[in-house]
Amino acid sequence: MAVPKRKTTRAARDARRSSHHVEAPSRSLCPQCHEPKLPHRVCLSCGYYDGKEIIDTE
């Protein structure tokens, strides 16, 4: 079984964990209805993606 040779310092441990933060997902505006939506996904309010109607929302 592998055992560390030395204790990991707080600075090294915290530097490694500095990239573990959570970020809010980015948003883009739908070109059809101008509502915020996730990029590369169908707009949930109007149902359009890439200028084509994918989902009938009416």
N, CA, C and O atoms as CSV, one atom per row, in Angstrom:
chain,resi,resn,atom,element,x,y,z
A,1,MET,N,N,0.836,-1.186,0.000
A,1,MET,CA,C,0.000,0.000,0.000
A,1,MET,C,C,0.880,1.248,0.000
A,1,MET,O,O,1.873,1.309,0.725
A,2,ALA,N,N,0.521,2.238,-0.806
A,2,ALA,CA,C,1.313,3.457,-0.895
A,2,ALA,C,C,1.072,4.349,0.311
A,2,ALA,O,O,-0.067,4.594,0.709
A,3,VAL,N,N,2.162,4.827,0.880
A,3,VAL,CA,C,2.091,5.708,2.048
A,3,VAL,C,C,2.917,6.950,1.738
A,3,VAL,O,O,4.037,6.822,1.242
A,4,PRO,N,N,2.396,8.165,2.015
A,4,PRO,CA,C,3.170,9.369,1.738
A,4,PRO,C,C,4.431,9.446,2.597
A,4,PRO,O,O,4.429,9.079,3.772
A,5,LYS,N,N,5.501,9.930,1.983
A,5,LYS,CA,C,6.774,10.042,2.695
A,5,LYS,C,C,6.749,11.208,3.688
A,5,LYS,O,O,7.321,11.120,4.775
A,6,ARG,N,N,6.078,12.300,3.302
A,6,ARG,CA,C,6.000,13.489,4.149
A,6,ARG,C,C,4.549,13.955,4.236
A,6,ARG,O,O,3.729,13.670,3.363
A,7,LYS,N,N,4.259,14.677,5.313
A,7,LYS,CA,C,2.935,15.266,5.455
A,7,LYS,C,C,2.760,16.386,4.434
A,7,LYS,O,O,3.663,17.200,4.246
A,8,THR,N,N,1.593,16.431,3.768
A,8,THR,CA,C,1.293,17.496,2.812
A,8,THR,C,C,1.023,18.785,3.577
A,8,THR,O,O,0.208,18.815,4.500
A,9,THR,N,N,1.716,19.848,3.184
A,9,THR,CA,C,1.551,21.122,3.885
A,9,THR,C,C,0.188,21.734,3.572
A,9,THR,O,O,-0.452,21.386,2.581
A,10,ARG,N,N,-0.230,22.628,4.415
A,10,ARG,CA,C,-1.508,23.312,4.189
A,10,ARG,C,C,-1.487,24.124,2.909
A,10,ARG,O,O,-2.494,24.210,2.206
A,11,ALA,N,N,-0.342,24.721,2.602
A,11,ALA,CA,C,-0.236,25.538,1.389
A,11,ALA,C,C,-0.379,24.668,0.144
A,11,ALA,O,O,-1.087,25.048,-0.789
A,12,ALA,N,N,0.267,23.526,0.111
A,12,ALA,CA,C,0.175,22.634,-1.052
A,12,ALA,C,C,-1.231,22.054,-1.167
A,12,ALA,O,O,-1.777,21.947,-2.265
A,13,ARG,N,N,-1.805,21.686,-0.045
A,13,ARG,CA,C,-3.163,21.141,-0.049
A,13,ARG,C,C,-4.173,22.171,-0.543
A,13,ARG,O,O,-5.028,21.853,-1.370
A,14,ASP,N,N,-4.080,23.396,-0.045
A,14,ASP,CA,C,-5.035,24.424,-0.430
A,14,ASP,C,C,-4.812,24.914,-1.857
A,14,ASP,O,O,-5.766,25.304,-2.531
A,15,ALA,N,N,-3.550,24.900,-2.330
A,15,ALA,CA,C,-3.288,25.266,-3.717
A,15,ALA,C,C,-3.911,24.237,-4.659
A,15,ALA,O,O,-4.431,24.601,-5.713
A,16,ARG,N,N,-3.862,22.976,-4.292
A,16,ARG,CA,C,-4.484,21.935,-5.109
A,16,ARG,C,C,-6.004,22.100,-5.122
A,16,ARG,O,O,-6.645,21.869,-6.147
A,17,ARG,N,N,-6.568,22.491,-4.012
A,17,ARG,CA,C,-8.027,22.630,-3.905
A,17,ARG,C,C,-8.552,23.957,-4.446
A,17,ARG,O,O,-9.764,24.173,-4.458
A,18,SER,N,N,-7.682,24.838,-4.887
A,18,SER,CA,C,-8.123,26.150,-5.351
A,18,SER,C,C,-8.972,26.058,-6.610
A,18,SER,O,O,-9.739,26.977,-6.900
A,19,SER,N,N,-8.855,24.981,-7.358
A,19,SER,CA,C,-9.646,24.830,-8.586
A,19,SER,C,C,-10.928,24.044,-8.351
A,19,SER,O,O,-11.626,23.717,-9.311
A,20,HIS,N,N,-11.256,23.736,-7.111
A,20,HIS,CA,C,-12.453,22.957,-6.798
A,20,HIS,C,C,-13.690,23.819,-6.583
A,20,HIS,O,O,-14.722,23.308,-6.150
A,21,HIS,N,N,-13.609,25.121,-6.877
A,21,HIS,CA,C,-14.738,26.006,-6.642
A,21,HIS,C,C,-15.852,25.758,-7.668
A,21,HIS,O,O,-15.607,25.232,-8.754
A,22,VAL,N,N,-17.053,26.139,-7.310
A,22,VAL,CA,C,-18.220,25.969,-8.171
A,22,VAL,C,C,-18.541,27.300,-8.839
A,22,VAL,O,O,-18.584,28.341,-8.183
A,23,GLU,N,N,-18.763,27.259,-10.146
A,23,GLU,CA,C,-19.105,28.472,-10.878
A,23,GLU,C,C,-20.536,28.387,-11.382
A,23,GLU,O,O,-21.047,27.298,-11.645
A,24,ALA,N,N,-21.167,29.521,-11.514
A,24,ALA,CA,C,-22.508,29.560,-12.093
A,24,ALA,C,C,-22.410,29.275,-13.587
A,24,ALA,O,O,-21.451,29.708,-14.226
A,25,PRO,N,N,-23.379,28.558,-14.163
A,25,PRO,CA,C,-23.309,28.278,-15.598
A,25,PRO,C,C,-23.458,29.564,-16.413
A,25,PRO,O,O,-24.193,30.476,-16.034
A,26,SER,N,N,-22.749,29.615,-17.531
A,26,SER,CA,C,-22.823,30.799,-18.380
A,26,SER,C,C,-24.172,30.833,-19.095
A,26,SER,O,O,-24.769,29.790,-19.363
A,27,ARG,N,N,-24.631,32.010,-19.392
A,27,ARG,CA,C,-25.920,32.193,-20.073
A,27,ARG,C,C,-25.706,32.973,-21.350
A,27,ARG,O,O,-24.804,33.806,-21.429
A,28,SER,N,N,-26.529,32.710,-22.351
A,28,SER,CA,C,-26.539,33.500,-23.572
A,28,SER,C,C,-27.987,33.866,-23.874
A,28,SER,O,O,-28.911,33.246,-23.348
A,29,LEU,N,N,-28.182,34.863,-24.711
A,29,LEU,CA,C,-29.527,35.294,-25.056
A,29,LEU,C,C,-30.006,34.551,-26.293
A,29,LEU,O,O,-29.248,34.371,-27.246
A,30,CYS,N,N,-31.247,34.126,-26.281
A,30,CYS,CA,C,-31.850,33.464,-27.428
A,30,CYS,C,C,-32.050,34.507,-28.529
A,30,CYS,O,O,-32.596,35.577,-28.262
A,31,PRO,N,N,-31.618,34.217,-29.764
A,31,PRO,CA,C,-31.796,35.210,-30.829
A,31,PRO,C,C,-33.248,35.373,-31.257
A,31,PRO,O,O,-33.583,36.381,-31.880
A,32,GLN,N,N,-34.119,34.423,-30.949
A,32,GLN,CA,C,-35.533,34.510,-31.332
A,32,GLN,C,C,-36.344,35.332,-30.326
A,32,GLN,O,O,-37.004,36.304,-30.694
A,33,CYS,N,N,-36.284,34.931,-29.059
A,33,CYS,CA,C,-37.144,35.582,-28.050
A,33,CYS,C,C,-36.360,36.430,-27.051
A,33,CYS,O,O,-36.965,37.087,-26.203
A,34,HIS,N,N,-35.023,36.432,-27.131
A,34,HIS,CA,C,-34.146,37.233,-26.283
A,34,HIS,C,C,-34.259,36.882,-24.807
A,34,HIS,O,O,-34.026,37.732,-23.947
A,35,GLU,N,N,-34.613,35.640,-24.507
A,35,GLU,CA,C,-34.617,35.158,-23.128
A,35,GLU,C,C,-33.260,34.504,-22.845
A,35,GLU,O,O,-32.636,33.970,-23.762
A,36,PRO,N,N,-32.792,34.537,-21.579
A,36,PRO,CA,C,-31.528,33.857,-21.285
A,36,PRO,C,C,-31.686,32.336,-21.383
A,36,PRO,O,O,-32.696,31.775,-20.958
A,37,LYS,N,N,-30.663,31.679,-21.955
A,37,LYS,CA,C,-30.684,30.230,-22.096
A,37,LYS,C,C,-29.256,29.708,-21.983
A,37,LYS,O,O,-28.300,30.474,-22.096
A,38,LEU,N,N,-29.116,28.426,-21.764
A,38,LEU,CA,C,-27.800,27.812,-21.734
A,38,LEU,C,C,-27.272,27.694,-23.161
A,38,LEU,O,O,-28.037,27.376,-24.072
A,39,PRO,N,N,-25.980,27.942,-23.375
A,39,PRO,CA,C,-25.447,27.860,-24.726
A,39,PRO,C,C,-25.486,26.433,-25.264
A,39,PRO,O,O,-25.343,25.477,-24.502
A,40,HIS,N,N,-25.678,26.287,-26.568
A,40,HIS,CA,C,-25.719,25.001,-27.279
A,40,HIS,C,C,-26.877,24.131,-26.827
A,40,HIS,O,O,-26.773,22.904,-26.845
A,41,ARG,N,N,-27.979,24.749,-26.421
A,41,ARG,CA,C,-29.156,24.010,-26.005
A,41,ARG,C,C,-30.404,24.694,-26.561
A,41,ARG,O,O,-30.377,25.883,-26.879
A,42,VAL,N,N,-31.479,23.949,-26.674
A,42,VAL,CA,C,-32.741,24.480,-27.173
A,42,VAL,C,C,-33.281,25.481,-26.155
A,42,VAL,O,O,-33.226,25.244,-24.949
A,43,CYS,N,N,-33.797,26.590,-26.649
A,43,CYS,CA,C,-34.417,27.586,-25.777
A,43,CYS,C,C,-35.706,26.993,-25.225
A,43,CYS,O,O,-36.548,26.519,-25.989
A,44,LEU,N,N,-35.865,27.015,-23.918
A,44,LEU,CA,C,-37.041,26.414,-23.297
A,44,LEU,C,C,-38.278,27.282,-23.425
A,44,LEU,O,O,-39.398,26.786,-23.303
A,45,SER,N,N,-38.090,28.589,-23.672
A,45,SER,CA,C,-39.264,29.447,-23.746
A,45,SER,C,C,-39.877,29.472,-25.145
A,45,SER,O,O,-41.099,29.536,-25.273
A,46,CYS,N,N,-39.051,29.421,-26.205
A,46,CYS,CA,C,-39.617,29.473,-27.560
A,46,CYS,C,C,-39.401,28.174,-28.340
A,46,CYS,O,O,-40.077,27.955,-29.345
A,47,GLY,N,N,-38.483,27.311,-27.911
A,47,GLY,CA,C,-38.273,26.030,-28.570
A,47,GLY,C,C,-37.371,26.073,-29.786
A,47,GLY,O,O,-37.327,25.097,-30.535
A,48,TYR,N,N,-36.655,27.152,-30.015
A,48,TYR,CA,C,-35.801,27.284,-31.188
A,48,TYR,C,C,-34.356,26.936,-30.842
A,48,TYR,O,O,-33.895,27.171,-29.726
A,49,TYR,N,N,-33.649,26.368,-31.827
A,49,TYR,CA,C,-32.212,26.147,-31.743
A,49,TYR,C,C,-31.629,26.316,-33.141
A,49,TYR,O,O,-32.110,25.695,-34.088
A,50,ASP,N,N,-30.614,27.137,-33.281
A,50,ASP,CA,C,-29.928,27.389,-34.535
A,50,ASP,C,C,-30.876,27.875,-35.622
A,50,ASP,O,O,-30.727,27.513,-36.789
A,51,GLY,N,N,-31.856,28.698,-35.239
A,51,GLY,CA,C,-32.797,29.287,-36.195
A,51,GLY,C,C,-33.915,28.374,-36.637
A,51,GLY,O,O,-34.713,28.753,-37.495
A,52,LYS,N,N,-33.998,27.157,-36.064
A,52,LYS,CA,C,-35.057,26.208,-36.437
A,52,LYS,C,C,-35.886,25.868,-35.216
A,52,LYS,O,O,-35.365,25.777,-34.104
A,53,GLU,N,N,-37.187,25.680,-35.429
A,53,GLU,CA,C,-38.053,25.297,-34.318
A,53,GLU,C,C,-37.879,23.806,-34.051
A,53,GLU,O,O,-38.140,22.979,-34.924
A,54,ILE,N,N,-37.447,23.473,-32.865
A,54,ILE,CA,C,-37.186,22.098,-32.468
A,54,ILE,C,C,-38.333,21.555,-31.646
A,54,ILE,O,O,-38.763,20.419,-31.848
A,55,ILE,N,N,-38.832,22.355,-30.721
A,55,ILE,CA,C,-39.915,21.957,-29.819
A,55,ILE,C,C,-41.086,22.891,-30.041
A,55,ILE,O,O,-40.916,24.109,-30.081
A,56,ASP,N,N,-42.266,22.330,-30.184
A,56,ASP,CA,C,-43.479,23.148,-30.306
A,56,ASP,C,C,-43.915,23.547,-28.902
A,56,ASP,O,O,-44.360,22.700,-28.128
A,57,THR,N,N,-43.792,24.828,-28.568
A,57,THR,CA,C,-44.105,25.297,-27.213
A,57,THR,C,C,-45.540,25.808,-27.086
A,57,THR,O,O,-45.995,26.047,-25.967
A,58,GLU,N,N,-46.262,25.984,-28.183
A,58,GLU,CA,C,-47.621,26.486,-28.099
A,58,GLU,C,C,-48.598,25.352,-27.831
A,58,GLU,O,O,-49.802,25.586,-27.728
